[in-house]
Amino acid sequence: MLPVTLTRQLSLYDTVSERSITRQRNEMARLQEQLGSGLRVNRASDDPEAYSQARRMEVLQNRYAQYQRSIDTARGWVDGTQDALASALDTLTAIYEDGVRLASDTFSATDRAIGADTVEALLEELVDTFNTKMGDEYLFAGSASTSPPFTRSGSTVTYNGNSQDRDRSIAPSVSLAINQTGEAIQDTGQGYTVTQAAQAMIDALRADDTAQIQTALEQVTEARDHLGAKVSEAGQVANRLTLAEEQLRSLDFVAAGQRSLAEDADLAATILAFEEAQIGLQAALQSSASILQTTLLDFLR
């Protein structure tokens, strides 16, 4: 049996060595976790202040991501609106050009009747364009977007939608109406609608009345200018979405930078620290073995 003095000495050496070895192993495990995750701060206990800062930035980034998704959805709607209005404008331009051509007295009543059939087909095309869908919803129906907003019966085109805007949040405290209602695109502000202007051209051509054709041309011109303005409005909304997207990217970049400063590990420094911890562990193990061996030899002597 070993003397009490030696036993106590060995116990003391063993405790000190074990603590040193445990400390080095814990340090290696901590550094290994940082290397695996790329993060210096993996939990609040690593650095409470930095962890709190990183979480605040994470919340901001998640919020910015929500706004980005809203912008992406809105952009599809606005792009569809621009395309449909541009198509409607092309159709109305074709009606105008037919009217200008047939306004000449060189055309007979038969020619104008044939022209009226052509314009009527264009009017049908115009109504179809106003009933354009985006997915399962109609672009120009307001909030009543599950049913076609326009119906045509004879010479009358009726709007069945409403005047509700489709608002989308695109930035903190910023909401944007992304739609145009059928009521807005139809109303020229001159006492007649876009489709009524087209119908006026059909009626004038069938009546074979040059003066009436000229009046109809004036209405179609106003209607065309009105649709052109609506195309520009849709373009302005698209530009606002682009600006909001750029601002979000800038805000997210700043938040990501601050989050990185708070929690990311310096890879080179972490690798160096890990290698030093490995050396420290090896030294602690060797020291423990050496102390134990020396103490036993000293006792035996």
C-alpha positions in Angstrom: 0.0 0.0 0.0 1.3 3.5 -0.9 2.0 5.9 2.0 -0.7 8.5 2.7 1.7 11.3 1.7 2.4 9.8 -1.7 -1.3 9.0 -2.2 -2.2 12.6 -1.5 0.5 13.9 -3.7 -0.6 11.6 -6.6 -4.2 12.6 -6.0 -3.3 16.3 -6.2 -1.2 15.8 -9.4 -4.1 13.8 -10.9 -6.7 16.4 -10.2 -4.6 19.3 -11.6 -3.7 17.3 -14.7 -7.3 16.2 -15.2 -8.5 19.8 -15.0 -5.9 20.9 -17.5 -6.7 18.1 -19.9 -10.4 18.7 -19.6 -10.0 22.4 -20.2 -7.9 21.8 -23.3 -10.5 19.2 -24.6 -13.4 21.6 -24.0 -11.5 24.4 -25.8 -10.9 22.0 -28.8 -14.6 21.1 -28.8 -15.6 24.7 -28.8 -13.2 25.6 -31.6 -14.2 22.5 -33.6 -17.9 23.6 -33.3 -16.9 27.1 -34.6 -15.1 25.5 -37.6 -18.1 23.3 -38.4 -20.7 26.1 -38.1 -18.6 29.0 -39.3 -19.9 30.9 -36.3 -18.0 32.3 -33.3 -21.3 32.6 -31.4 -23.5 29.5 -31.5 -25.5 30.1 -28.4 -26.2 32.9 -26.0 -23.7 31.6 -23.4 -20.9 32.1 -26.0 -21.3 35.9 -26.0 -24.7 37.2 -24.7 -24.3 40.7 -26.2 -23.2 39.4 -29.6 -25.8 36.7 -29.7 -28.5 39.3 -29.0 -27.2 41.6 -31.7 -27.1 38.7 -34.2 -30.7 37.7 -33.4 -31.9 41.3 -33.9 -30.3 41.4 -37.3 -31.8 38.0 -38.1 -35.3 39.2 -37.4 -34.7 42.2 -39.6 -33.4 40.0 -42.4 -36.4 37.8 -42.2 -38.7 40.8 -42.4 -36.8 42.1 -45.4 -37.2 38.6 -47.0 -41.0 38.9 -46.5 -41.1 42.3 -48.2 -39.0 40.8 -51.1 -41.5 38.0 -51.5 -44.3 40.6 -51.6 -42.4 42.5 -54.2 -41.9 39.4 -56.3 -45.6 38.7 -56.3 -46.5 42.3 -57.0 -44.0 42.4 -59.9 -45.7 39.6 -61.7 -49.1 41.4 -61.3 -47.7 44.7 -62.5 -45.8 43.2 -65.4 -49.1 41.4 -66.4 -50.9 44.7 -66.2 -48.4 46.5 -68.3 -48.5 43.8 -71.0 -52.3 43.7 -71.1 -52.6 47.5 -71.3 -50.0 47.7 -74.0 -51.9 45.1 -75.9 -55.1 47.0 -75.5 -53.4 50.2 -76.7 -52.2 48.3 -79.8 -55.8 47.2 -80.5 -57.1 50.7 -80.1 -54.4 52.0 -82.4 -55.5 49.5 -85.0 -59.1 50.8 -84.6 -57.8 54.3 -85.0 -55.8 53.5 -88.1 -58.8 51.7 -89.7 -61.0 54.8 -88.9 -58.4 57.2 -90.5 -58.2 55.0 -93.6 -62.0 54.6 -94.0 -62.7 58.3 -93.3 -61.8 59.0 -96.9 -64.7 59.6 -99.2 -63.1 57.3 -101.8 -64.4 54.3 -99.8 -67.9 53.0 -100.5 -70.6 52.0 -98.0 -69.7 48.4 -98.6 -66.0 49.1 -97.8 -67.0 50.8 -94.6 -69.4 48.0 -93.6 -66.5 45.5 -94.1 -64.3 47.9 -92.0 -67.0 47.9 -89.3 -66.8 44.1 -89.1 -63.0 44.4 -88.7 -63.4 47.0 -85.9 -66.0 44.9 -84.2 -63.6 42.0 -84.1 -61.0 44.4 -82.6 -63.5 45.5 -80.0 -64.0 41.8 -79.0 -60.3 41.5 -78.8 -60.2 44.6 -76.6 -62.8 43.2 -74.2 -60.9 39.9 -74.1 -57.7 41.8 -73.2 -59.6 43.7 -70.4 -60.5 40.2 -69.1 -56.9 39.1 -68.9 -56.1 36.7 -66.0 -53.0 36.4 -63.9 -53.1 32.8 -62.5 -56.7 32.3 -61.3 -57.5 36.0 -60.9 -58.6 38.7 -63.3 -56.2 41.6 -63.5 -58.7 44.4 -63.9 -61.6 43.3 -61.6 -60.5 45.0 -58.4 -61.1 42.7 -55.4 -63.8 40.8 -57.3 -61.1 39.0 -59.2 -62.6 35.5 -59.5 -65.1 36.5 -62.2 -64.6 38.1 -65.6 -64.8 41.9 -65.1 -66.2 42.7 -68.5 -69.1 41.3 -70.5 -70.4 42.5 -73.9 -74.0 42.3 -74.9 -74.7 43.8 -78.3 -73.2 47.3 -78.4 -72.9 47.5 -74.6 -69.9 46.6 -72.6 -70.5 46.3 -68.8 -68.0 46.4 -66.0 -68.8 43.8 -63.3 -65.8 44.3 -61.0 -65.3 46.9 -58.3 -63.0 49.8 -57.5 -60.9 48.2 -54.7 -57.2 48.5 -54.8 -54.8 45.5 -54.3 -52.3 46.9 -51.8 -49.0 45.2 -51.1 -46.5 45.9 -48.3 -43.1 46.5 -50.1 -41.0 48.1 -47.3 -41.3 49.1 -43.7 -44.4 51.3 -43.4 -44.8 51.4 -47.2 -47.8 50.0 -49.0 -48.4 50.2 -52.8 -51.5 49.7 -54.9 -50.4 47.3 -57.6 -53.6 47.0 -59.7 -55.7 49.1 -62.0 -59.4 48.5 -62.0 -61.5 48.1 -65.1 -63.4 51.2 -64.1 -60.2 53.2 -64.1 -59.0 51.9 -67.5 -62.4 52.3 -69.1 -63.2 55.8 -68.0 -61.6 58.3 -70.4 -62.9 61.3 -68.3 -64.6 62.6 -71.5 -68.1 61.3 -70.8 -67.5 58.0 -72.6 -65.5 54.8 -72.1 -62.8 53.2 -74.1 -65.1 50.5 -75.5 -67.8 53.1 -76.2 -65.3 55.0 -78.3 -64.6 51.8 -80.3 -68.3 51.1 -80.6 -68.8 54.7 -81.9 -66.4 53.9 -84.7 -68.3 50.7 -85.6 -71.6 52.7 -85.6 -70.1 55.5 -87.8 -68.8 53.0 -90.3 -72.0 51.1 -90.6 -73.9 54.5 -91.0 -71.4 55.4 -93.9 -71.2 58.9 -92.4 -67.9 60.7 -92.9 -68.7 63.4 -90.3 -69.7 60.7 -87.7 -66.5 58.8 -88.5 -64.4 62.0 -87.8 -66.2 62.4 -84.4 -65.6 58.7 -83.6 -61.9 59.3 -84.5 -61.7 62.0 -81.9 -63.1 59.7 -79.3 -60.8 56.9 -80.2 -57.9 59.3 -80.0 -58.9 60.4 -76.5 -59.4 56.7 -75.5 -55.9 55.8 -77.0 -54.3 58.7 -75.0 -56.1 57.5 -71.9 -54.8 54.0 -72.3 -51.3 55.3 -73.0 -51.4 57.2 -69.7 -52.5 54.0 -67.9 -49.6 52.1 -69.4 -47.3 54.8 -68.0 -48.9 54.5 -64.6 -48.2 50.8 -64.6 -44.6 51.5 -65.5 -44.3 54.0 -62.6 -45.6 51.3 -60.2 -43.0 48.9 -61.7 -40.3 51.5 -61.1 -41.4 51.9 -57.5 -41.1 48.2 -57.0 -37.6 48.3 -58.4 -36.6 51.1 -56.2 -38.1 49.4 -53.1 -36.2 46.2 -54.1 -32.9 48.1 -54.3 -33.5 49.7 -50.9 -34.3 46.3 -49.4 -31.1 44.8 -50.8 -29.2 47.7 -49.2 -30.9 47.3 -45.8 -30.4 43.5 -45.9 -26.7 44.0 -46.8 -26.2 46.2 -43.8 -28.1 43.8 -41.5 -26.1 40.8 -42.8 -22.8 42.7 -42.2 -23.7 43.6 -38.7 -24.9 40.0 -38.0 -21.7 38.6 -39.4 -19.6 40.9 -37.3 -21.5 39.8 -34.2 -21.5 36.0 -34.7 -19.2 34.8 -37.5 -15.9 33.2 -36.7 -12.5 34.3 -38.1 -11.7 31.1 -39.9 -7.9 31.6 -40.0 -7.7 32.7 -36.4 -10.0 29.8 -35.3 -7.8 27.2 -37.2 -4.7 28.6 -35.5 -6.4 28.5 -32.1 -7.5 24.9 -32.7 -4.0 23.9 -33.6 -2.7 25.6 -30.4 -5.3 23.8 -28.3 -4.2 20.5 -29.8 -0.6 21.2 -28.9 -1.8 22.3 -25.4 -3.7 19.0 -25.0 -0.7 16.9 -26.1 1.5 18.9 -23.7 -1.0 18.4 -20.8 -1.1 14.6 -21.5 2.6 14.3 -21.6 3.0 16.4 -18.5 0.6 14.3 -16.6 2.4 11.1 -17.6 5.8 12.6 -16.8 4.7 13.9 -13.3 3.2 10.6 -12.4 6.3 8.7 -13.5 8.7 11.0 -11.7 6.8 11.0 -8.5 6.8 7.2 -8.4 10.5 7.0 -9.1 11.3 9.6 -6.4 9.3 7.5 -3.9 11.1 4.3 -4.9 14.5 5.9 -4.4 
